[in-house]
Amino acid sequence: MRIMMLVASAVAYFLNSAIAKARYEGKNEMNFESPLTSLVWITSLVSIALTYLISYLMIPQLGADTTQWWKLATIISCGTLAGAIIPELVKVFTSVESRHTNEVVTSAREGGASLGILSGFVAGNFSGYYLGLSMVILMGVGYYVSTMGLAEAASMLAPAVFAFGLVAFGFLGMGPVTIAVDSYGPVTDNAQSVYELSLIESVPAAEIKREFNIDVNFERAKHLLEANDGAGNTFKATAKPVLIGTAVVGLTDGLTINVQKLSLLHAPFVLGLITGGAMIYWFTGASTQAVTTGAYRAVEFIKANIKLEGITKASVADSKKVVQICTQYAQKGMLNIFLAVFFATLAFAFVEPFYFIGYLISIAIFGLYQAIFMANAGGAWDNAKKIVVVDLKQKGTPLHDATVIGDTVGDPFKDTSSVAMNLVIKFTTLFGLLAVELAVSLASKNATLTRVLALIFFLISFFFVYRSFYGMRIGAEVRSKEAHAAAD
């Protein structure tokens, strides 16, 4: 099956490449989202077809049942299909052609940045509903099929748990193409930046014609780069729910021991459910604070040291300093967040195994919906700006200014917090399960020591949680500088 994933992705890539070339070669205009959409769907359909074929060849009979091969293939295909349906739903909220994104533009036209930002929040919240229900329906189909004789044929204690694991496996079958379309976004974004930073528009067209024998049209080049970046923004947003969905759907796999404690009647499990939500919201704030502080310091340096009146670019030294400032605060914020998550995982794993299971379930579910909301709200704000620039040709107008503000808010949403949520969930799951095993082993010998270690780890984690804001905030340093200036 794993080899099949790679084969399906390769076949879909070459097939889609041939289709795109036939459709768009020589055309002056194209919808940049179309080839990416067809790639996702072709990969999904090829994967599903191969899943049924391989299932038939590998398990034509399970026990005395000769029908389980297509039932197991159907369960896996629910996950594979989710990898194609979710991007379609994300496009409803983030595409430059979507009504939600156009609503952001309409709101900003009369209400400025504030109403534009509120419309982005609306798009993000609505997307959580539709994407969440799509996952529930597909998981529900997988569960229903698992009740059709799987327990008897394979002597399973919990066929539903096994089914959810197969749905997650189907999700992962779309992994290569999901990563590919996710990578498309940064490439198109950086292509636009490279074009602007190259200052190629200052080179006379006659010189380019003489040296490279091509006729240049800078306005058309900028138009195509902007339009392509809009497609990149959409497909960057599609990857987050797919990647995090694999963690959420597969989380139940293995939860078949002492299941009576996976209950609201078991207090540690309930407390773990509440704790996970707290960590996700802290993480969102801490990652955004790191962006805010780094951006403030970069702008502060630019205003104090870089004078752009009458020149077209800053010096290399000043540019390097801005990059250094941004990198410094990114690394500082990352260190605080990682250590807080690391020691929190240890602390909660040492409290009680089912407390930690509740915690895992909670961060997975809270993290999924928070990531969906932030990625799609950010995508809607970013592509609202693209509509203004590419379709309406209103760059430099008050409407453009309003959508730029929305895009600035959306960048940490879609490019920082939502992206990193996937890593937080998967790190906590993998590392935490090892920590739980260690804690259980230690508790059987010295329960008091286990509780003491849990407290120590929590205090260390809390220190870095505290530091992620109070050690990163802008205000303290600003007041300190003002005090020194007043004293001078």
Secondary structure, 3 states (H helix, E strand, C coil): CHHHHHHHHHHHHHHHHHHHHHHHCCCCCCCCHHHHHHHHHHHHHHHHHHHHHHHHHHCCCECCECCHHHHHHHHHHHHHHHHHHHHHHHHHHHCCCCHHHHHHHHHHHHHHHHHHHHHHHHHHHHHHHHHHHHHHHHHHHHHHHHCCCHHHHHCCCCHHHHHHHHHHHHHHHCHHHHHHHHHHHHHHHHHHHHHHHHCHHHCCHHHHHHHHCCCCCHHHHHHHHHHHHHHHHHHHHHHHHHHHHHHHHHCCCCCCCCHHHCCCCCHHHHHHHHHHHHHHHHHHHHHHHHHHHHHHHHHHHHHHHCCCCCCCCCCHHHHHHHHHHHHHHHHHHHHHHHHHHHHHHHHHHHHCHHHHHHHHHHHHHHHHHHHHHHHHHHHHHHHHHHHHHHHCCCCCCHHHHHHHHHHHHHHHHHHHHHHHHHHHHHHHHHHHHHHHHHHHHHHCCCHHHHHHHHHHHHHHHHHHHHHHHHCCCCHHHHHHHHHHHHHC
